[in-house]
Amino acid sequence: MTNILIDTDPGMDDALALALALKSDALEVRAITAVTGNLPSDRSLANVLKVLDLLGSGPIPVAQGPLVPRGGNYPSDPFSHGSDGLAESHFPDSGRAVDPRSAAQLIVDTVNAHAGDISLCCLGPLTNIAAALEIDSELPKKVSKIVVTGGSFGVTPYAWSQATGDNPVSEWNIFVDPESAQLVFRAGFDLLAVGLDVSTHPAINFRPHDMAVLRASPRSEAQLAARIVDFVESRGYQSYCSLIDSAVVATLIDPTLVEPETVKCDVETLGELTRGMTVVDRRMHHQLTSLPTIDIAASFDYERFLDIVTKGLCK
């Protein structure tokens, strides 16, 4: 079983990813931290607690990160997750206690408690991870792996056609806080980024028989998945919008789902049209050796992924 800490900003796809992780026999969720991304961190936190209630989960430490990204500006999200961030589900507020520590401190304490045997599952902007690095610069040596929902790397055309930031080439999680993403990319983690190249590929959409299974299930989380798909499709989007973050969780459940590619990559923080762009240097000659080395998801086993998600939400 893999120990993980989930840093998240629910958000519809985060909610399903949380459910998938919490129900998996392969993962042990040691803590959850809420970050500003799809929603401000206070609303993300409230939705984390609602998902825990929906699943009837036991006590898990949950803490909140800062309300604004490192750069001090929280951009407007062009994609709505509904007025409640959960596809207009309007679940009741939770009475669960919130950990009094900051998200960054909870990350540091949890990693140190499981040093060498914990992975970070990052489903939102990397604000909290960067803040944790400022507390403990040795985190990369203590974390087994960090898997990130983030980036557009040009492996498939969907890296650009499905760009989700507020410019033509960025992905939302990186765009919200590129300064923090740059710090994390440069920190020396064993880092795998699952970008829009694979997480918005048409093959990741729920298949008709997946939707039939979800709709027939008595499980509340399966019904939530069906509601989210109906919500995004009614607005002209495809069902992959509900699955982007589940791709990261599934990769931690079964790392063989992903074929990684090692690249030289850094994050642009200044460009008017490129802020938040994950820039890969693919040149055969004169490559910038100073760029961080990370792994990216170059291909993905979509059929097995969809089986994992559908069965996981319905079991």
DRENFIKE-119279 format. One record per residue (C-alpha): residue number from 1; z, x, y. Coordinates in pm, whole numbers, plus 32768, in hexadecimal, padded with zeros to 4 digits. Example, Ala and Ser with C-alpha at 12.3 -4.5 7.8 and 13.67 -1.06 7.14 Angstrom:
// residues 2
<node><num>1</num><c3>830C</c3><c1>84CE</c1><c2>7E3E</c2></node>
<node><num>2</num><c3>82CA</c3><c1>8557</c1><c2>7F96</c2></node>
END
This chain:
// residues 315
<node><num>1</num><c3>8000</c3><c1>8000</c1><c2>8000</c2></node>
<node><num>2</num><c3>7FA0</c3><c1>8081</c1><c2>8159</c2></node>
<node><num>3</num><c3>809D</c3><c1>8070</c1><c2>8273</c2></node>
<node><num>4</num><c3>7FF9</c3><c1>7FFD</c1><c2>83B7</c2></node>
<node><num>5</num><c3>8054</c3><c1>7FAF</c1><c2>851D</c2></node>
<node><num>6</num><c3>7F72</c3><c1>7EAF</c1><c2>85C4</c2></node>
<node><num>7</num><c3>7F25</c3><c1>7EC7</c1><c2>8738</c2></node>
<node><num>8</num><c3>7E78</c3><c1>7D86</c1><c2>879D</c2></node>
<node><num>9</num><c3>7E11</c3><c1>7C8D</c1><c2>88AC</c2></node>
<node><num>10</num><c3>7DEA</c3><c1>7B35</c1><c2>880A</c2></node>
<node><num>11</num><c3>7CE2</c3><c1>7AA6</c1><c2>884F</c2></node>
<node><num>12</num><c3>7C38</c3><c1>79E7</c1><c2>8738</c2></node>
<node><num>13</num><c3>7BB2</c3><c1>7B04</c1><c2>8665</c2></node>
<node><num>14</num><c3>7CFD</c3><c1>7BBC</c1><c2>8687</c2></node>
<node><num>15</num><c3>7DB5</c3><c1>7A8A</c1><c2>8602</c2></node>
<node><num>16</num><c3>7CE3</c3><c1>7A83</c1><c2>84C6</c2></node>
<node><num>17</num><c3>7D03</c3><c1>7BFD</c1><c2>84A0</c2></node>
<node><num>18</num><c3>7E7D</c3><c1>7BDE</c1><c2>84BC</c2></node>
<node><num>19</num><c3>7E80</c3><c1>7AD0</c1><c2>83B1</c2></node>
<node><num>20</num><c3>7DA7</c3><c1>7BA5</c1><c2>82CE</c2></node>
<node><num>21</num><c3>7E8A</c3><c1>7CD4</c1><c2>82F6</c2></node>
<node><num>22</num><c3>7FCE</c3><c1>7C15</c1><c2>82CB</c2></node>
<node><num>23</num><c3>7F52</c3><c1>7B6D</c1><c2>818C</c2></node>
<node><num>24</num><c3>7EBD</c3><c1>7CA6</c1><c2>80ED</c2></node>
<node><num>25</num><c3>7F69</c3><c1>7D40</c1><c2>7FC0</c2></node>
<node><num>26</num><c3>7ED2</c3><c1>7E8F</c1><c2>8028</c2></node>
<node><num>27</num><c3>7F7A</c3><c1>7EA2</c1><c2>817E</c2></node>
<node><num>28</num><c3>80E1</c3><c1>7EA8</c1><c2>81FB</c2></node>
<node><num>29</num><c3>80F3</c3><c1>7E46</c1><c2>836B</c2></node>
<node><num>30</num><c3>8215</c3><c1>7F0D</c1><c2>83FC</c2></node>
<node><num>31</num><c3>81F4</c3><c1>7EA0</c1><c2>8568</c2></node>
<node><num>32</num><c3>810B</c3><c1>7DEA</c1><c2>8658</c2></node>
<node><num>33</num><c3>80D0</c3><c1>7E3F</c1><c2>87C5</c2></node>
<node><num>34</num><c3>8020</c3><c1>7D60</c1><c2>88C2</c2></node>
<node><num>35</num><c3>7F26</c3><c1>7DF3</c1><c2>89B7</c2></node>
<node><num>36</num><c3>7E64</c3><c1>7D69</c1><c2>8ADF</c2></node>
<node><num>37</num><c3>7CFD</c3><c1>7D2B</c1><c2>8A75</c2></node>
<node><num>38</num><c3>7C77</c3><c1>7BD6</c1><c2>8A1A</c2></node>
<node><num>39</num><c3>7DAB</c3><c1>7B53</c1><c2>8AD0</c2></node>
<node><num>40</num><c3>7EC2</c3><c1>7BF0</c1><c2>8B9C</c2></node>
<node><num>41</num><c3>7FC9</c3><c1>7C8E</c1><c2>8ABD</c2></node>
<node><num>42</num><c3>80CC</c3><c1>7B7B</c1><c2>8AF5</c2></node>
<node><num>43</num><c3>7FDA</c3><c1>7A74</c1><c2>8A72</c2></node>
<node><num>44</num><c3>7F66</c3><c1>7B5C</c1><c2>895B</c2></node>
<node><num>45</num><c3>80D3</c3><c1>7B83</c1><c2>88FA</c2></node>
<node><num>46</num><c3>8107</c3><c1>7A09</c1><c2>88F2</c2></node>
<node><num>47</num><c3>7FDA</c3><c1>79E4</c1><c2>880F</c2></node>
<node><num>48</num><c3>8052</c3><c1>7AF5</c1><c2>8722</c2></node>
<node><num>49</num><c3>8195</c3><c1>7A30</c1><c2>86F7</c2></node>
<node><num>50</num><c3>80D4</c3><c1>78ED</c1><c2>86C0</c2></node>
<node><num>51</num><c3>8007</c3><c1>798E</c1><c2>85AB</c2></node>
<node><num>52</num><c3>8144</c3><c1>7A0F</c1><c2>8506</c2></node>
<node><num>53</num><c3>81CF</c3><c1>78AE</c1><c2>8512</c2></node>
<node><num>54</num><c3>808D</c3><c1>781C</c1><c2>8487</c2></node>
<node><num>55</num><c3>80A7</c3><c1>7902</c1><c2>835A</c2></node>
<node><num>56</num><c3>821D</c3><c1>78DC</c1><c2>8331</c2></node>
<node><num>57</num><c3>823F</c3><c1>7A56</c1><c2>8344</c2></node>
<node><num>58</num><c3>838D</c3><c1>7B04</c1><c2>832D</c2></node>
<node><num>59</num><c3>8421</c3><c1>7BCE</c1><c2>844B</c2></node>
<node><num>60</num><c3>8337</c3><c1>7CDC</c1><c2>84CF</c2></node>
<node><num>61</num><c3>837D</c3><c1>7DA5</c1><c2>860C</c2></node>
<node><num>62</num><c3>8295</c3><c1>7D2B</c1><c2>8722</c2></node>
<node><num>63</num><c3>8288</c3><c1>7DC6</c1><c2>887D</c2></node>
<node><num>64</num><c3>81BC</c3><c1>7D9C</c1><c2>89BB</c2></node>
<node><num>65</num><c3>80EA</c3><c1>7E9D</c1><c2>8A73</c2></node>
<node><num>66</num><c3>80A0</c3><c1>7EAB</c1><c2>8BEB</c2></node>
<node><num>67</num><c3>7FEF</c3><c1>7D89</c1><c2>8C95</c2></node>
<node><num>68</num><c3>7EE2</c3><c1>7E64</c1><c2>8D30</c2></node>
<node><num>69</num><c3>7E0F</c3><c1>7F7E</c1><c2>8C9C</c2></node>
<node><num>70</num><c3>7E42</c3><c1>80EA</c1><c2>8CF8</c2></node>
<node><num>71</num><c3>7D42</c3><c1>80D9</c1><c2>8E10</c2></node>
<node><num>72</num><c3>7DFF</c3><c1>7FB9</c1><c2>8EB2</c2></node>
<node><num>73</num><c3>7CE2</c3><c1>7EBF</c1><c2>8EA0</c2></node>
<node><num>74</num><c3>7CCB</c3><c1>7DAA</c1><c2>8D9C</c2></node>
<node><num>75</num><c3>7B60</c3><c1>7D35</c1><c2>8D93</c2></node>
<node><num>76</num><c3>7AF8</c3><c1>7BCE</c1><c2>8D5C</c2></node>
<node><num>77</num><c3>7A8B</c3><c1>7B89</c1><c2>8BF6</c2></node>
<node><num>78</num><c3>7933</c3><c1>7AE6</c1><c2>8BED</c2></node>
<node><num>79</num><c3>7983</c3><c1>7A55</c1><c2>8A94</c2></node>
<node><num>80</num><c3>7A8E</c3><c1>7946</c1><c2>8A85</c2></node>
<node><num>81</num><c3>7B7D</c3><c1>7922</c1><c2>8961</c2></node>
<node><num>82</num><c3>7BE5</c3><c1>77CC</c1><c2>89E1</c2></node>
<node><num>83</num><c3>7CFB</c3><c1>776B</c1><c2>8AD0</c2></node>
<node><num>84</num><c3>7E00</c3><c1>77D7</c1><c2>89D0</c2></node>
<node><num>85</num><c3>7D3E</c3><c1>7902</c1><c2>894C</c2></node>
<node><num>86</num><c3>7D32</c3><c1>7861</c1><c2>87F3</c2></node>
<node><num>87</num><c3>7C09</c3><c1>7776</c1><c2>8807</c2></node>
<node><num>88</num><c3>7CD2</c3><c1>765A</c1><c2>88A2</c2></node>
<node><num>89</num><c3>7DC2</c3><c1>764C</c1><c2>877A</c2></node>
<node><num>90</num><c3>7EF2</c3><c1>7620</c1><c2>885D</c2></node>
<node><num>91</num><c3>7FF5</c3><c1>768B</c1><c2>8761</c2></node>
<node><num>92</num><c3>8160</c3><c1>765D</c1><c2>87D0</c2></node>
<node><num>93</num><c3>8211</c3><c1>777C</c1><c2>8879</c2></node>
<node><num>94</num><c3>82D6</c3><c1>785A</c1><c2>878F</c2></node>
<node><num>95</num><c3>844B</c3><c1>788D</c1><c2>8794</c2></node>
<node><num>96</num><c3>8434</c3><c1>79E4</c1><c2>86F3</c2></node>
<node><num>97</num><c3>84EA</c3><c1>7B03</c1><c2>8797</c2></node>
<node><num>98</num><c3>841C</c3><c1>7C11</c1><c2>8843</c2></node>
<node><num>99</num><c3>8479</c3><c1>7D7E</c1><c2>8812</c2></node>
<node><num>100</num><c3>8517</c3><c1>7DFF</c1><c2>8956</c2></node>
<node><num>101</num><c3>845E</c3><c1>7F4A</c1><c2>8943</c2></node>
<node><num>102</num><c3>8314</c3><c1>7F81</c1><c2>89F3</c2></node>
<node><num>103</num><c3>81DF</c3><c1>7F76</c1><c2>8918</c2></node>
<node><num>104</num><c3>81B5</c3><c1>80ED</c1><c2>8943</c2></node>
<node><num>105</num><c3>831A</c3><c1>8136</c1><c2>88D9</c2></node>
<node><num>106</num><c3>82FD</c3><c1>8050</c1><c2>87AB</c2></node>
<node><num>107</num><c3>81BF</c3><c1>8108</c1><c2>8745</c2></node>
<node><num>108</num><c3>826D</c3><c1>825B</c1><c2>8761</c2></node>
<node><num>109</num><c3>83A3</c3><c1>81E8</c1><c2>86A6</c2></node>
<node><num>110</num><c3>82DC</c3><c1>8140</c1><c2>8591</c2></node>
<node><num>111</num><c3>81F9</c3><c1>826C</c1><c2>855F</c2></node>
<node><num>112</num><c3>8322</c3><c1>8358</c1><c2>8553</c2></node>
<node><num>113</num><c3>83CE</c3><c1>8279</c1><c2>8455</c2></node>
<node><num>114</num><c3>829C</c3><c1>8291</c1><c2>8372</c2></node>
<node><num>115</num><c3>820D</c3><c1>83E1</c1><c2>83DF</c2></node>
<node><num>116</num><c3>80EA</c3><c1>844E</c1><c2>8305</c2></node>
<node><num>117</num><c3>80D8</c3><c1>82F8</c1><c2>825F</c2></node>
<node><num>118</num><c3>8066</c3><c1>8201</c1><c2>8368</c2></node>
<node><num>119</num><c3>7F18</c3><c1>819B</c1><c2>83FE</c2></node>
<node><num>120</num><c3>7ED8</c3><c1>80F9</c1><c2>854F</c2></node>
<node><num>121</num><c3>7E03</c3><c1>7FBE</c1><c2>854F</c2></node>
<node><num>122</num><c3>7D85</c3><c1>7F99</c1><c2>86B5</c2></node>
<node><num>123</num><c3>7CE0</c3><c1>7E4B</c1><c2>86FF</c2></node>
<node><num>124</num><c3>7CDF</c3><c1>7E55</c1><c2>887B</c2></node>
<node><num>125</num><c3>7CCD</c3><c1>7F4E</c1><c2>899C</c2></node>
<node><num>126</num><c3>7D87</c3><c1>8093</c1><c2>895D</c2></node>
<node><num>127</num><c3>7E80</c3><c1>8078</c1><c2>8A7C</c2></node>
<node><num>128</num><c3>7FB5</c3><c1>8070</c1><c2>899D</c2></node>
<node><num>129</num><c3>7F41</c3><c1>8190</c1><c2>88C0</c2></node>
<node><num>130</num><c3>7EFE</c3><c1>826C</c1><c2>89F0</c2></node>
<node><num>131</num><c3>8057</c3><c1>8218</c1><c2>8A7B</c2></node>
<node><num>132</num><c3>80F3</c3><c1>8271</c1><c2>892B</c2></node>
<node><num>133</num><c3>8040</c3><c1>83C2</c1><c2>8937</c2></node>
<node><num>134</num><c3>80E8</c3><c1>8408</c1><c2>8A83</c2></node>
<node><num>135</num><c3>823A</c3><c1>83D5</c1><c2>89DD</c2></node>
<node><num>136</num><c3>81E4</c3><c1>849F</c1><c2>88A5</c2></node>
<node><num>137</num><c3>80B5</c3><c1>8584</c1><c2>88B4</c2></node>
<node><num>138</num><c3>80E4</c3><c1>85D6</c1><c2>8741</c2></node>
<node><num>139</num><c3>8080</c3><c1>8476</c1><c2>86D1</c2></node>
<node><num>140</num><c3>7F28</c3><c1>84E2</c1><c2>8650</c2></node>
<node><num>141</num><c3>7FD3</c3><c1>85CA</c1><c2>8556</c2></node>
<node><num>142</num><c3>80B5</c3><c1>84B1</c1><c2>84D9</c2></node>
<node><num>143</num><c3>7FB5</c3><c1>8399</c1><c2>84BB</c2></node>
<node><num>144</num><c3>7EE5</c3><c1>8392</c1><c2>837C</c2></node>
<node><num>145</num><c3>7DC1</c3><c1>82E4</c1><c2>8423</c2></node>
<node><num>146</num><c3>7D71</c3><c1>8213</c1><c2>8553</c2></node>
<node><num>147</num><c3>7C64</c3><c1>8107</c1><c2>852B</c2></node>
<node><num>148</num><c3>7BE6</c3><c1>806E</c1><c2>866E</c2></node>
<node><num>149</num><c3>7B1E</c3><c1>7F3B</c1><c2>86CB</c2></node>
<node><num>150</num><c3>7A50</c3><c1>7FDF</c1><c2>87D6</c2></node>
<node><num>151</num><c3>7911</c3><c1>8079</c1><c2>8852</c2></node>
<node><num>152</num><c3>7797</c3><c1>805C</c1><c2>883E</c2></node>
<node><num>153</num><c3>76F7</c3><c1>8188</c1><c2>8799</c2></node>
<node><num>154</num><c3>7586</c3><c1>8137</c1><c2>8775</c2></node>
<node><num>155</num><c3>7584</c3><c1>8132</c1><c2>85F9</c2></node>
<node><num>156</num><c3>74E8</c3><c1>7FD6</c1><c2>8600</c2></node>
<node><num>157</num><c3>7445</c3><c1>7F12</c1><c2>871C</c2></node>
<node><num>158</num><c3>7574</c3><c1>7E2B</c1><c2>8720</c2></node>
<node><num>159</num><c3>7639</c3><c1>7F40</c1><c2>87CA</c2></node>
<node><num>160</num><c3>757F</c3><c1>7EE2</c1><c2>8907</c2></node>
<node><num>161</num><c3>74FF</c3><c1>7D7D</c1><c2>88D5</c2></node>
<node><num>162</num><c3>7661</c3><c1>7D02</c1><c2>8895</c2></node>
<node><num>163</num><c3>770B</c3><c1>7DD5</c1><c2>89A2</c2></node>
<node><num>164</num><c3>784D</c3><c1>7D25</c1><c2>8A07</c2></node>
<node><num>165</num><c3>78C6</c3><c1>7DE3</c1><c2>8B3A</c2></node>
<node><num>166</num><c3>7861</c3><c1>7D97</c1><c2>8C9E</c2></node>
<node><num>167</num><c3>7739</c3><c1>7E86</c1><c2>8C99</c2></node>
<node><num>168</num><c3>7607</c3><c1>7EB4</c1><c2>8BB7</c2></node>
<node><num>169</num><c3>7692</c3><c1>7FC2</c1><c2>8ACF</c2></node>
<node><num>170</num><c3>7808</c3><c1>7F95</c1><c2>8AA4</c2></node>
<node><num>171</num><c3>78E4</c3><c1>7EEA</c1><c2>89A3</c2></node>
<node><num>172</num><c3>7A01</c3><c1>7E14</c1><c2>8A29</c2></node>
<node><num>173</num><c3>7B2D</c3><c1>7ECC</c1><c2>8999</c2></node>
<node><num>174</num><c3>7AB9</c3><c1>801C</c1><c2>8A1F</c2></node>
<node><num>175</num><c3>7A3F</c3><c1>7F88</c1><c2>8B68</c2></node>
<node><num>176</num><c3>7B91</c3><c1>7EEB</c1><c2>8BBB</c2></node>
<node><num>177</num><c3>7C41</c3><c1>803B</c1><c2>8BB6</c2></node>
<node><num>178</num><c3>7B52</c3><c1>8161</c1><c2>8B94</c2></node>
<node><num>179</num><c3>7C55</c3><c1>8255</c1><c2>8C1B</c2></node>
<node><num>180</num><c3>7D3D</c3><c1>8207</c1><c2>8AF7</c2></node>
<node><num>181</num><c3>7C1F</c3><c1>820B</c1><c2>89FE</c2></node>
<node><num>182</num><c3>7BB8</c3><c1>8362</c1><c2>8A7B</c2></node>
<node><num>183</num><c3>7D1B</c3><c1>83E5</c1><c2>8A4A</c2></node>
<node><num>184</num><c3>7D2B</c3><c1>835C</c1><c2>88E8</c2></node>
<node><num>185</num><c3>7BD1</c3><c1>83DD</c1><c2>8888</c2></node>
<node><num>186</num><c3>7C32</c3><c1>8538</c1><c2>8904</c2></node>
<node><num>187</num><c3>7D8E</c3><c1>853F</c1><c2>8866</c2></node>
<node><num>188</num><c3>7D29</c3><c1>85C3</c1><c2>870F</c2></node>
<node><num>189</num><c3>7D69</c3><c1>848F</c1><c2>8639</c2></node>
<node><num>190</num><c3>7CAC</c3><c1>845A</c1><c2>84F4</c2></node>
<node><num>191</num><c3>7BF5</c3><c1>833F</c1><c2>85A4</c2></node>
<node><num>192</num><c3>7AF8</c3><c1>8244</c1><c2>851F</c2></node>
<node><num>193</num><c3>7A53</c3><c1>815D</c1><c2>861C</c2></node>
<node><num>194</num><c3>79BA</c3><c1>801B</c1><c2>8599</c2></node>
<node><num>195</num><c3>78C6</c3><c1>7FC5</c1><c2>86AC</c2></node>
<node><num>196</num><c3>77DE</c3><c1>7EAB</c1><c2>8709</c2></node>
<node><num>197</num><c3>76D2</c3><c1>7F54</c1><c2>8634</c2></node>
<node><num>198</num><c3>7770</c3><c1>7EBC</c1><c2>84FD</c2></node>
<node><num>199</num><c3>7871</c3><c1>7DBF</c1><c2>8579</c2></node>
<node><num>200</num><c3>7767</c3><c1>7CE5</c1><c2>8622</c2></node>
<node><num>201</num><c3>7653</c3><c1>7D1B</c1><c2>8522</c2></node>
<node><num>202</num><c3>75B9</c3><c1>7BCD</c1><c2>84B3</c2></node>
<node><num>203</num><c3>761B</c3><c1>7C1A</c1><c2>834C</c2></node>
<node><num>204</num><c3>778B</c3><c1>7C00</c1><c2>83AB</c2></node>
<node><num>205</num><c3>7770</c3><c1>7A8E</c1><c2>8400</c2></node>
<node><num>206</num><c3>7825</c3><c1>79A3</c1><c2>8314</c2></node>
<node><num>207</num><c3>773F</c3><c1>7927</c1><c2>8200</c2></node>
<node><num>208</num><c3>7720</c3><c1>77AC</c1><c2>81C5</c2></node>
<node><num>209</num><c3>77EE</c3><c1>77C1</c1><c2>8087</c2></node>
<node><num>210</num><c3>78FF</c3><c1>7883</c1><c2>8140</c2></node>
<node><num>211</num><c3>791B</c3><c1>7769</c1><c2>823C</c2></node>
<node><num>212</num><c3>7928</c3><c1>7667</c1><c2>8125</c2></node>
<node><num>213</num><c3>7A49</c3><c1>7723</c1><c2>8082</c2></node>
<node><num>214</num><c3>7B05</c3><c1>7745</c1><c2>81CC</c2></node>
<node><num>215</num><c3>7ADA</c3><c1>75D5</c1><c2>8224</c2></node>
<node><num>216</num><c3>7B53</c3><c1>756A</c1><c2>80CC</c2></node>
<node><num>217</num><c3>7C88</c3><c1>7647</c1><c2>80D1</c2></node>
<node><num>218</num><c3>7DDD</c3><c1>75AE</c1><c2>811F</c2></node>
<node><num>219</num><c3>7E50</c3><c1>76F6</c1><c2>81BD</c2></node>
<node><num>220</num><c3>7E8F</c3><c1>76DE</c1><c2>8333</c2></node>
<node><num>221</num><c3>7DF2</c3><c1>7832</c1><c2>8372</c2></node>
<node><num>222</num><c3>7CB2</c3><c1>77C9</c1><c2>82BD</c2></node>
<node><num>223</num><c3>7CA4</c3><c1>768F</c1><c2>8391</c2></node>
<node><num>224</num><c3>7CD6</c3><c1>7766</c1><c2>84C7</c2></node>
<node><num>225</num><c3>7BAC</c3><c1>783A</c1><c2>845F</c2></node>
<node><num>226</num><c3>7AD2</c3><c1>7705</c1><c2>843A</c2></node>
<node><num>227</num><c3>7B45</c3><c1>7685</c1><c2>858F</c2></node>
<node><num>228</num><c3>7AF6</c3><c1>77D2</c1><c2>8632</c2></node>
<node><num>229</num><c3>7999</c3><c1>77DB</c1><c2>859D</c2></node>
<node><num>230</num><c3>7956</c3><c1>7679</c1><c2>8618</c2></node>
<node><num>231</num><c3>79D4</c3><c1>76DE</c1><c2>8771</c2></node>
<node><num>232</num><c3>78F6</c3><c1>7811</c1><c2>8795</c2></node>
<node><num>233</num><c3>77C1</c3><c1>776C</c1><c2>86FE</c2></node>
<node><num>234</num><c3>77E5</c3><c1>763F</c1><c2>87E5</c2></node>
<node><num>235</num><c3>77BE</c3><c1>7732</c1><c2>8907</c2></node>
<node><num>236</num><c3>7682</c3><c1>77D6</c1><c2>887F</c2></node>
<node><num>237</num><c3>7722</c3><c1>7907</c1><c2>87DA</c2></node>
<node><num>238</num><c3>771D</c3><c1>796D</c1><c2>866D</c2></node>
<node><num>239</num><c3>7843</c3><c1>7972</c1><c2>857D</c2></node>
<node><num>240</num><c3>785A</c3><c1>7AEF</c1><c2>8588</c2></node>
<node><num>241</num><c3>7923</c3><c1>7AB5</c1><c2>86C7</c2></node>
<node><num>242</num><c3>7A42</c3><c1>7A46</c1><c2>85E8</c2></node>
<node><num>243</num><c3>7A29</c3><c1>7B76</c1><c2>8503</c2></node>
<node><num>244</num><c3>7A0A</c3><c1>7CAA</c1><c2>85E1</c2></node>
<node><num>245</num><c3>7B73</c3><c1>7D17</c1><c2>85B9</c2></node>
<node><num>246</num><c3>7B87</c3><c1>7CB6</c1><c2>844A</c2></node>
<node><num>247</num><c3>7A8A</c3><c1>7DCA</c1><c2>8408</c2></node>
<node><num>248</num><c3>7B95</c3><c1>7ECA</c1><c2>8468</c2></node>
<node><num>249</num><c3>7CA4</c3><c1>7E27</c1><c2>8393</c2></node>
<node><num>250</num><c3>7BB7</c3><c1>7E0F</c1><c2>826B</c2></node>
<node><num>251</num><c3>7B63</c3><c1>7F80</c1><c2>8293</c2></node>
<node><num>252</num><c3>7CD4</c3><c1>7FD1</c1><c2>826C</c2></node>
<node><num>253</num><c3>7CE9</c3><c1>7EEC</c1><c2>813D</c2></node>
<node><num>254</num><c3>7BB6</c3><c1>7F8C</c1><c2>809E</c2></node>
<node><num>255</num><c3>7B35</c3><c1>80CA</c1><c2>8147</c2></node>
<node><num>256</num><c3>79FE</c3><c1>80C9</c1><c2>8068</c2></node>
<node><num>257</num><c3>7973</c3><c1>7FA7</c1><c2>8135</c2></node>
<node><num>258</num><c3>7909</c3><c1>80A0</c1><c2>8240</c2></node>
<node><num>259</num><c3>7815</c3><c1>81C0</c1><c2>8236</c2></node>
<node><num>260</num><c3>7896</c3><c1>82A0</c1><c2>834D</c2></node>
<node><num>261</num><c3>77D0</c3><c1>8394</c1><c2>8421</c2></node>
<node><num>262</num><c3>7878</c3><c1>84B4</c1><c2>84D5</c2></node>
<node><num>263</num><c3>7802</c3><c1>84D4</c1><c2>863E</c2></node>
<node><num>264</num><c3>784E</c3><c1>8583</c1><c2>8784</c2></node>
<node><num>265</num><c3>78B6</c3><c1>8469</c1><c2>886D</c2></node>
<node><num>266</num><c3>7974</c3><c1>8430</c1><c2>89AF</c2></node>
<node><num>267</num><c3>79B7</c3><c1>830A</c1><c2>8A96</c2></node>
<node><num>268</num><c3>7915</c3><c1>82E4</c1><c2>8BEC</c2></node>
<node><num>269</num><c3>7A11</c3><c1>827F</c1><c2>8CF8</c2></node>
<node><num>270</num><c3>794A</c3><c1>8292</c1><c2>8E3D</c2></node>
<node><num>271</num><c3>77E9</c3><c1>820A</c1><c2>8E21</c2></node>
<node><num>272</num><c3>7793</c3><c1>80CE</c1><c2>8EE2</c2></node>
<node><num>273</num><c3>76B5</c3><c1>8057</c1><c2>8DC3</c2></node>
<node><num>274</num><c3>7759</c3><c1>811F</c1><c2>8CAC</c2></node>
<node><num>275</num><c3>78D3</c3><c1>8107</c1><c2>8CD9</c2></node>
<node><num>276</num><c3>796A</c3><c1>80E3</c1><c2>8B7F</c2></node>
<node><num>277</num><c3>7833</c3><c1>8163</c1><c2>8ACE</c2></node>
<node><num>278</num><c3>7877</c3><c1>822A</c1><c2>8991</c2></node>
<node><num>279</num><c3>7786</c3><c1>834C</c1><c2>89C2</c2></node>
<node><num>280</num><c3>770F</c3><c1>83FB</c1><c2>8885</c2></node>
<node><num>281</num><c3>7663</c3><c1>854E</c1><c2>889D</c2></node>
<node><num>282</num><c3>755D</c3><c1>854B</c1><c2>8787</c2></node>
<node><num>283</num><c3>7491</c3><c1>8671</c1><c2>8807</c2></node>
<node><num>284</num><c3>741D</c3><c1>8775</c1><c2>870F</c2></node>
<node><num>285</num><c3>7439</c3><c1>8886</c1><c2>8817</c2></node>
<node><num>286</num><c3>7529</c3><c1>88C0</c1><c2>8939</c2></node>
<node><num>287</num><c3>7625</c3><c1>87BF</c1><c2>88BB</c2></node>
<node><num>288</num><c3>7765</c3><c1>87B0</c1><c2>8985</c2></node>
<node><num>289</num><c3>7864</c3><c1>8850</c1><c2>889F</c2></node>
<node><num>290</num><c3>7980</c3><c1>87DE</c1><c2>8982</c2></node>
<node><num>291</num><c3>7957</c3><c1>8670</c1><c2>8923</c2></node>
<node><num>292</num><c3>7A59</c3><c1>85DA</c1><c2>8834</c2></node>
<node><num>293</num><c3>79F9</c3><c1>85B7</c1><c2>86C7</c2></node>
<node><num>294</num><c3>7A2F</c3><c1>845A</c1><c2>863B</c2></node>
<node><num>295</num><c3>79AB</c3><c1>8386</c1><c2>851D</c2></node>
<node><num>296</num><c3>78E6</c3><c1>8249</c1><c2>855D</c2></node>
<node><num>297</num><c3>7883</c3><c1>8132</c1><c2>8473</c2></node>
<node><num>298</num><c3>7715</c3><c1>8176</c1><c2>8429</c2></node>
<node><num>299</num><c3>76EB</c3><c1>8064</c1><c2>8325</c2></node>
<node><num>300</num><c3>77C0</c3><c1>7F54</c1><c2>828D</c2></node>
<node><num>301</num><c3>77CD</c3><c1>7E8E</c1><c2>8149</c2></node>
<node><num>302</num><c3>77B6</c3><c1>7D34</c1><c2>81E4</c2></node>
<node><num>303</num><c3>77AF</c3><c1>7C6F</c1><c2>809F</c2></node>
<node><num>304</num><c3>78F1</c3><c1>7D08</c1><c2>801C</c2></node>
<node><num>305</num><c3>798E</c3><c1>7CEB</c1><c2>8173</c2></node>
<node><num>306</num><c3>794D</c3><c1>7B76</c1><c2>8185</c2></node>
<node><num>307</num><c3>79DE</c3><c1>7B4A</c1><c2>8028</c2></node>
<node><num>308</num><c3>7B19</c3><c1>7C04</c1><c2>8094</c2></node>
<node><num>309</num><c3>7B43</c3><c1>7B30</c1><c2>81CD</c2></node>
<node><num>310</num><c3>7AFD</c3><c1>79DF</c1><c2>812E</c2></node>
<node><num>311</num><c3>7BD7</c3><c1>7A1B</c1><c2>7FFE</c2></node>
<node><num>312</num><c3>7CE7</c3><c1>7ABC</c1><c2>80D1</c2></node>
<node><num>313</num><c3>7D00</c3><c1>7998</c1><c2>81C5</c2></node>
<node><num>314</num><c3>7CFE</c3><c1>7894</c1><c2>80AF</c2></node>
<node><num>315</num><c3>7DEB</c3><c1>7930</c1><c2>7FB2</c2></node>
END
